[in-house]
Amino acid sequence: MKRSVRIISFIILSLTLITLLASVGGAAETTDDKIVIVLDPGHGGGDPGTIVGTRYEAEYNFDICAYLTEELKKTGKFDVRVTHGYSEKKNYLARSLAADACNADLLISLHFNSTPDLNNVDNGVEVLASVLDEYSPDALARSICSSISSATGLRNGGVKKKYDTGDELGVYYWNEELKWDIPGVRAARVSDYYSMISWGCKLGYPAIIVEHAYLSNPSDREYCDSTENLKTIACAEAEAIIKYYTGHTHTYGAVSEDRPASCCLEGVSSAKCRICGHRTSVSRIPVNYNAHAWIEESKSATCTETGYSNRICQIARNLNEKGYACSLHEDKIYYPASGHSYNLIEEKAAGHGVDGYTFEVCSLCGDEQRTEILGETHTYESVDYKSESCTESGYNRYSCSVCGDTHDEEIPAAGHSFVLTEGTETPECSSDGNVKYVCSVCRTEERRKLDVPEHTWRLVSEDVPSCGAEGRVIYRCEVCQTAKEEILPMAEHDFGEGDLTKKAGIFSDGEIRYICANDPSHIKTERVPHTGIGIKRGVLAAVVLFVLCASLASVVVVLRKRRKKNFVKISAEADLKSADESCGKAEDKASLCNSTES
């Protein structure tokens, strides 16, 4: 929701800026009673500036621009212009010329600072101003810093200035007469480093850069992410500007040149307020096509390179390089290369059959040159000859008729001229490829083995292999009718998973029977080991058996004891009975005796 509100707010502000931009391309002059402030929001036109999260520095710059414009225009004392829109791409010169066309009293370039480290401790508001005192509103710059810092709590970083550091043409110095910076031509004062400030000085008005906060500092960034806080910054900045330009009665000096007319640009003159610099009675001075800022350049001619002397107008070059529609103003004179001036250092005369030379060095550049001189050629005649053979080279010997110098020219060996005497150079597939050649000159023989083409085999018959027999395939060459036979290995049995014909028991093995699916006559059996009782069951059975045996033994002992006890009892009873019987018999015998005696 917060992001949506921010986007809608940004669109409304952009439309406001577009309305303000329509005034930049309008009349070159404005009414003298209003202070002309040109706002230059940094970046835009595809250049985002510093990127912080999902927001671009350009967005912050254009937000501040819209709020600041609104605050300044409320007073009715300011004519506020904007150099470019958010999606419009303009370089420094184009934006500075837009301010010049409005007779700007001040250009304010709006930015937010940053360093590569997004957690950097650098923070606060800073204002960058010109190193040239006449173009540097230091009091306003200090007031802007103080006003923003007091209203927001952001650190007051103060006013900063930076001298030019130079480029390939050298350091730029300020030319007091031309009111333009010239590279490499030393003067009392070095020019400005920042382009918007430097162009403001050259076009005749002051320019400052306001760095409102450090987006690379977490605390500053958090504060600036609030729309209300950005409005607070803009209001504080507007307050400083309004106080600087309207807090006094303007006192104007005499009309003077703000910028002298040059070969490319009109001049500008005005009367300025001695306190704030507000310009009145602004007028344009026609272009002076003879007012150049000449820079002398030269290069001496050498032995091989052209030289030149040249003077080029720095004003025209400076404007041309930045895209301003003007031609380069230069006077250039070329000096042709002088050519070498050689001195003879060493020489050798040429003679019959001997080359000579000269060695020379240029007295101007030290270039060295060696020239070969061809001597008189030999007059050679053939004095000896040996013919070449198939394997040995020959020669042709020549001798000079003047000096007797000789040399041989080799005649390369001719090589054999072989003729085919046996075989054919296009052997068939049934051939061994052996051929014989004989040299037609020296009769040397040479045997070679040529590449024989492959047979063109055609399938004649095929016996498919089974799981009980090998297969057989017969091929015959279509060219030479040669036959060949290939033996195919037997197919593997397809026994499948098999059938359980006997289940394994505890003490007896089982059996699985397999029947080949390809040939049912092929049968195999597989033994299934008996299951047994297992270790745990065996131990348990042993324990049970032991307990049973112990119990049985105890029963036997008890039975034996009982049997023995019964046997003793029976024996005792028998003995008692026998004794009783004996006593009875004795009594009977005694009675009988008694009765007999009686």
C-alpha positions, 0 to 999 in steps of 0.5 A: 500500500505504501509503495502504491501511494508513493507511485501515485504521488510520483506520477502527480509530481511528474505531471507538475514538472511537465507543466513547468518544463513547458516554460523552459522553451518559452521566451528568453527573457523574464520580467525583472521583478521575479527571481529566476530559479532554474531547478536541475533534478539530477539523473533521469532519462535512463540514468537512475543515479544511485540505486537503493533497494527498489528506488532510484536516486532520480526519484528522490531528486524529482520529488524534491524538485516538485515540492521545492517548485511548489513552495517557491511559487507560493510566494509569487516572487519566483519564476521557477523553471526545470531543465528536464523531465524524468524520462528526458535525457539531456547532457550538462551543456544542454541543461545549462543552456536551458538555464541561460535561455531563461536568464537564470539568477541561480541554477540549483542541481538537486541530488542525493549523495552516496558512497560505494559502501551502503553502510558508510558513516558519511551522512548529512546535507552538503552544498557544492559551490564554485571555487570562483568567488564571483560565481559562488553564493556562499551565504545562500549555500550555508543557509540551505545547509543550516535550514535543512539540518535544523528542520530534519536533524540531518547533519550539516555537512557545510559548503564544499568546493573542488578544483579541476583535476585535468584531463588529456589536455591538462588542468583547466585555468580560468581566463579572466578576459574571456571568462572561459576555462582554458586547458594547459594555459596557466593562470591565477585561478584553477577552474571548477571540477563539477560540470554544472557549476563550471558551465554556469560560470562560463555562461554567466550565472551562479550554479550550486549542487545540493546533496540533500542526504546520503542514500548510502547511510542507513539512517539518512536513507530511512529518513528520506524514504518518507514522503513527508520528510522529503517535503520537510527537506524541500520546505526548509530549502525553499525557506533559505532561498526565499530569505536569501533573495527577498529578505532585503531591498535590492540594490543594483549596480551598474550594467556589466558583462556577465558573459562576453560575446564570443565566436559561438555564443551571444554575450550577456549583460545585466545589472546585479543586486549587490546583496543577492546577485539578482539580475535586472536589465538583462540583455543579449550582446551579438555574437563576435565571430572574431572573439576566439580563445586560441590554443596553440598546438604544433608538431614538427615535421620529421624525415618521414612524417608531416608536421603542422602548426595549429591554433584552435578555439577552445570555446568552439571545441568545448561546445562542439565536443558537448554537442552544441551546433557550432563548427570547430574554429582552427587555423592549421598549416602542414609542413611536409616531411623533410626526408632522410639525410644519409651519411655514408658509414661503410661500403664494399665495392662490387667486382666480378662475381662478388656483390658489394654494399653501402651502409648509411645513417641519417644525420637527422633521425638516426635511421640506418640503410643498407644498400646491396650492389650487384657485382659482375655476373659469371659467364658459365659454360657446360664442361661436364655432364652425367645423366640421371638414372631411375635411382641416382641423380645426375649433374651438369657442371659449368665453368666461368670462361672469365675466372674459372669458377665452377658449379654443378647443377644437380639433375634429380633421379628420374624414378622408376617407370613401373608397368604391371606384369602380373595380377590386376589393379582392380582385384576381386574379393576372391583375389589375394591382391598380390601384383607385380610391377617391372620398371620399363627402364631398368627392369627392377621388379616390385611386388605389391599387395593391393587392398581387396574389396570385401565380400558381398554376403547373402544369407542362404540358410539359417538354423535357429539355435535352441536350448539343446542345440547350436544354430547354423547360418550359411552365407554366400558371396554374390560376386565370387560365390564363396560360402561361409558358415557361422555357428550360433551358440545354444540358447539358454534354458527358460526354466521359469520359477519352477514348481514345488513338488515336495515341501521341506519338513523339519527333518526331510528335504523338499524338491522344486522341479523346473521345466524348460519353456523352450523344450519341455523335455529338459527338466531339472530339480532343485533340493530344498533343505529341511527346515530343522527345528532351529537353534532356539527351538532346539535349545527349548526342546533340549530343556523340555526333554531334560525336564521330562527326563528328570521328572521321569527319573523322579517318578521312577525313584518314587515308585521304586521307594514305594515298591520297596516299602510295600515289599517290606510291608508285605514281607513283614506281614508274611513273616507275622502271618507265618509266625502266627501260623507257627504259634497256632501250630505250636498251640495246637500241638501243645493242646494236642499233647495236653489232650493226649496226656489227659 
